[in-house]
Amino acid sequence: MNNYAVMEHFYTVQGEGSNTGKAAYFVRLGGCDVGCVWCDVKESWNAADHPQYTTPQITEWITSAGAHNAVITGGEPCMYNLDELTATLKNQRIQTWLETSGAHPVTGQWDWICVSPKKFKAPLPQSLSKADELKVIIFNNSDFEWAEQHATSKPKL
Ligand code: SF4
């Protein structure tokens, strides 16, 4: 059985992207090696700083809340193998939504994948190819070019 370091988890309303306005249970996994200078969750970077939980424990949080959608975010959630967690959630008829930089291979079964490519560690082409949407942080003007470059190279969008 897999263990996951979890920085925080809470039931709220998705505030970004195509699923904006939909209730979702957020699970923020600890651990990230991307190193964005403007990161607003730097406390997530070291997985060892956060307690470990199993798939049944995480699933229990989500089902107990009555949530129908789960957002697995980070940190960089794709540093974990997410096959077991997403299979269990889908068995419970929970919609699985992923938020990733794309810098690591995507594992698991997903109903929605948001890839947020970062200049600090570029996305893998195979991860980018799975994206249902792209999210790009605009920090300076060159970030518009970065966004357009990835939008045009993304066949699924
Ligand atoms: S990928 Fe996300 S969690 Fe990781 S450093 Fe960048 S903004 Fe922070």
Residues whose N, C-alpha, C, O or C-beta is under 5 A from the ligand:
A	BS01	SF4	C32 V34 G35 C36 C39 V41 G74 G75 E76 S101
